[in-house]
Structure formats: C-alpha cells, structure tokens
C-alpha cells in the first residue's frame, strides 16, 4: 500500500473534483459525491481526456470531450461512447486528511 495525501476532507466540498498527480504515478481524479469520496484514473477510456474537467452528478463523472460518463463506485462507463472501465483506487480518511492508495488501482467487476 502506498497511501498519498491528496487534501483536507473539508477542502473537498460536495460535488468537488480534484486532479491529483503523485510523483510515482499517473493522474487520479478525486471526487466527493453523495457524501462519499471516490478516486479513479483521470483519463477517459474513450477520448483520453482529463475527467477532472468534467461534470459530477449522482456518483457519475461525465467527460466534457464526448459525453462519456463513469460510475465513481465502479469505474464502469454508463454512457457511450466509452465502453472500457477505469481503475478505481482505495481511499482513507485519517485525522481529516484524504489519502489515496496509488498502488491499489483495480477494475471493479460489473
């Protein structure tokens, strides 16, 4: 496990989106939706565009390039044109700080 601090929990408001690039890895998007914090790969699997520029609603993050949307809980697209899932990452909150395990990226079962 390699948990890296992203931000203070209070700094990530409901509907908030943060792009996090750890020195050891690729970009991760961290979001708060419906009171929970999620993390997944920050590149749309269809257009290779940064999802941190997208729109967040009801645990779904929509890419601004072609409109693909991904479920933050699973990483699976639920709106075309994307058909491939994204890796999701484990999150922990410790003493008010948000941490992402940058080694935990996995594809959830559908």
N, C-alpha and C positions, 0 to 999 in steps of 0.2 A: 504494500500500500504506500502511496505517495500523496498524502493529502497536502494540498496547497491552499493557502488563504486567498480568497477572492475579494471579500469586502466585509463590512459590518452588516449584520442582518437588517438593522434599521435603515441602512442606506439603500436597500433593495425593496422599494415600495411595491405594493400590489400592481401588477402589470409592468413592472420594471424589467429591463433587459440589460445585461452587462456582457461585453465581449472580454474574455479572459484568455491571455496567451502566456502560458507558463514557459520559462526558458527551455525546459526539456521537451516540449511537445507542440502539438498543433492547437489552433484556436478552439475554444469551447465557449458556448453561449450559456449563460446562467440566467434563469428567469424566475419570477415569482408570479404564480397564477393560482387563484382559488385558495390562497393562504399557504401554499406549499412552494418549496424551492426546488427547481429542476436544473439539470445540466445535460447538454448533448453537444455533439460535433457542430461547429459553427459554419458548416458549408452545406448548402442544399445539394442533395444527391442527384438532382436533375441538372441544375444550371451552374453548379459550383460557385454560388453566390453566398455572401455572408448573411446568415439568418439573423444576426444581431441588428440588422437594419429592417427587420420585418415587423409584422403586426401580431400582437399576442391577444388571444381571446379564448377563454374557457379551456385552458390547458392545451391549446393548439397554437403553434407558431407558423405564420404564413410568410413565405419568401416573397419579396417585392418584385423579383425578376419575372417569374412566370405564374405566380399564384399557388404553387405547391404549398401544402400545409402539413405539418408534422405534429403528432401527438407527443407532448412533452413526457408523458409517463412511459411510453414505449419506444419512441423514436420512429415509429412506422408512419409513412405518409397516409393521409386520409383524403387527400385532394390531389388530383392529377395536375401537372403531367409527371410528377415524381412517382416512382414505383419502388425504389430501393430505400430501406430503412437507414437511419443514422444511429451511431453508437450513443448510448446514454451513459452517464457517469454517476457514481455514488457521491452523495452529499452528506456532510455532517455539520451541525451547528454546535460550536463549542464556545462558551462564555460570550455569546453574542456575535461571534465571527462565523462566516460561511466558508467552509472548506470543500474543495473538490478533490476526489481521489483520481489523479490524472492517469493512473495505471489501471483503472477499473473499467475502461470503455468496453461495452459489450452490446451486442444486438439482442434485444428482447424478443422472446417468442411471441408470435402474433396470436 
